[in-house]
Amino acid sequence: MKVVKQDSEFGIDIFFKEENKYLAITYGGNLDLYWIIYSEEVNKDNNFVITKENYEVYRLFEQLFNDIDDINIYKYQNHQFSSNFKKAQKEKYRKSNTSNYNVLYNEKEKLITWYSDETAFCVANVLKIKKEDEIFKLEFFIQPYIDGYDRDFNSLHHIPIRFRNSGSFYNPFNVVFMRMYSNMKEIDDVNDYGHQIHMEEYLYSQSKIKKLTK
């Protein structure tokens, strides 16, 4: 997977590229965030996989899961919460489905589900992010259209997901995704990516070698 960053009119566009498809994470002129999967093969594969070999990106997805699991929305404000407070917050969000938390996150299945903020819930494009054994699997879905609703944007080659900064179905969890985007802007692009190995990556690679040689 290659990582490419490009300046745009509204910020920095980030592209994660594989052979026949790529994932774009962009900041729009409407001040909202978009994740868009593009595929050369029509409707064949709308999945994208993040592995530990791409450790900088993998680490950000891991942080995303931790922040949603811990209801760690306002971390950027440097609030320090006790473990008891965090536990109470999680119970509140789960029992009352605050911010549609039970739609957003399935703790048992380690699954994040985001219905695009573009249009109505029942017809919006859907992004599922599943944490599996040392990978994060992203799946993009198009829901069947229902008469009387505004259509979501999609085509045979791309599926966009919108994260509103105002009026999101999951407000205020849009903050967590915006924080992730801000951190993504700091990762190395294609010119440097992979030339410098982090200590965590080194330890991970060494553990794999040990397992293979046992």
N, C-alpha and C positions, 0 to 999 in steps of 0.2 A: 504494500500500500504506500502510495506517495502522498505527501502533504504539500499543498501549494497554497500560498497566500497572495491575494491580489488586492491592491487598493481600488476602491470604488468611490462613487460620489457620496455614499452614505457611511462609509467605514471600510473595514477590511473583510473581504470575502475569503472563506476558507474552504478548500476542496480536498477531499480524501478520495484518491483515484485508485481504481483497480483496472483490470484489462479492458472490460467492456461496459463499465459503469462507474459512476462517481457520486459521492454525497457532497452536496454544497450546503454550507451553513453561512447565511448572509443576514445582514441588517438592512431592512428596507427603508425607503423614504417615508413610510408611515410610522417609523420609530418602533416597528415590530420585528421580531426575529423569525427567520424561516429556515427549516431544514428541508432540502429537496433532493430526492434521489432521481438520477438520470440513468437510463439504461439504453444501450444500442439495440438490445434484443427485446422486441415488443412484448410486453406483459409476461415475460418469461421468468424473470427473477427480480423481485423487489426487495431482496434482503441485502444487508450489508453487515459484515462481521468485523469486530474490533478484537484483536488478539493481544496477548502480552508482549509479543515481539515488537509491537508498536507501543512501547511502554508509556511514553508521554501522553498519548491519546487514551490509552487504557486507564491510566491513573485518573484522568479527568472523568471518565465514565464511572469509575469506582467511587469517586467523590460525589458525583451526582446521586448515585444510589444511597450513599451514606447520608447525605443531606436530606433526601426525601424520607428515608427511613427514620431519621432522628428529628424530623420537623425542623431542620436547621435552616430556616428561611433567612433569618437576619444575621447570619454569621458576619457579613460584610460590615455590620455596625459594631463589631467587637463586643457584643453582649456575652457575658459569661453566665451560663445557666447551670444549676446543679443537676445531678442525675435524677433526683426526685421530680424536679420541675419538668425535665424532658419526658419522663415517664408519664406524668400527668397530661402533658401536651399531646402525646401520642394517643392516650386513651380518649381524650376529648375529641381529637380529630377522627378517630375510628368510630366511636359510638354515635356521634352526631353527624358523621360524614361531612365535617367542616371542609369547605373548599373542594367538595367532591373527592375527598382523599381516598375513599374506598374504590372509586373509579380509577384514580390516578395510580394507586400502588397496591399490589398484592404481595404482602410480605412472605407468605407461604411459598408462592411460586417464583419469587424474586423477579417480579414483572412490573414495569412501568408502562402505562397505557395513556397516550395523549391524543384526545380527539381535537383535530385542528380547530383553532379559534376563528376560522374563516367564515363558517356558516353554521346552520343548526346542527346540534349534536347527532341527530339521527341520520344525517346525510354527509357529515364531514369526513374528510380523509382521516385515517387513523395511523398512528405510529406506536408500535410496541417495541420496548427495549427489554430484552430478557437476559438476565445474568446466568450463564451456564458455567461449566467447568473451565475456568481460565479464559473465557471469551464473553463478549457482549454481542448479542445478536439483535440487529435492528430489522424490523419488518414493517413495510409500508403497505397499507390497504386502502382500496377505494370502496366505499359503501354504495349499494344500489341507490339510484336517484328516486326520490318520492315527489310526485306532483305537488305543486304548491310551495315548494321550498326553493331558496336560492341555491344554485349549483356551486359545489366547490370547484376549485381550479385543478385540473389534471388533464393528462393526455395519455396516449399510448406509450409515451417515452418518459414521462416524468410525473412524480407525485409530490406536491408540496405540503408541508405542515406549518401552520402559522401559530406562533406564540405571541399573543397580544400582551403589550405592556400596560394596557388599560382595558378593563372589561373582560379579562380572561375567564373562561369557565372554571379554571383551577386557581384563580387568584387567592393568595399571593405566590403560589409555587412557580409562576413565570419568572420570579426573581432568581430562583435557583438555576434555571436554564440560561438566563442572561449572564449570571456570574460565570457559568461554564464557558460561554462564548468569549467573555473577556479574558479568561485564562487560556483559551485556545489560541488567542492572538499572540501569545507569548511563546508558543512551541516553535521549534525549528521548521523551516520550510524545506522544499525539495533540494535546495542547494547544500544544506548542511545536515539534513535529517539522516540519522544513522551513522554519522561520522564520529559522534561523541556518544559514548555509552555511559549511562547512569550506573551508580553503584547497585541500585535495585535490579537493573537489567542484568548486570554482571552476575549477581547472586542467583537470579532466576535461571540464567543460562547454565551456571555451574550445577545447580540442583538437577536440571534436566539431564546433563551429561552423566552425573552420578547415577541417576535412575537407569539410564541406558546401559551403563557399564556394569551394573550389578548382576 
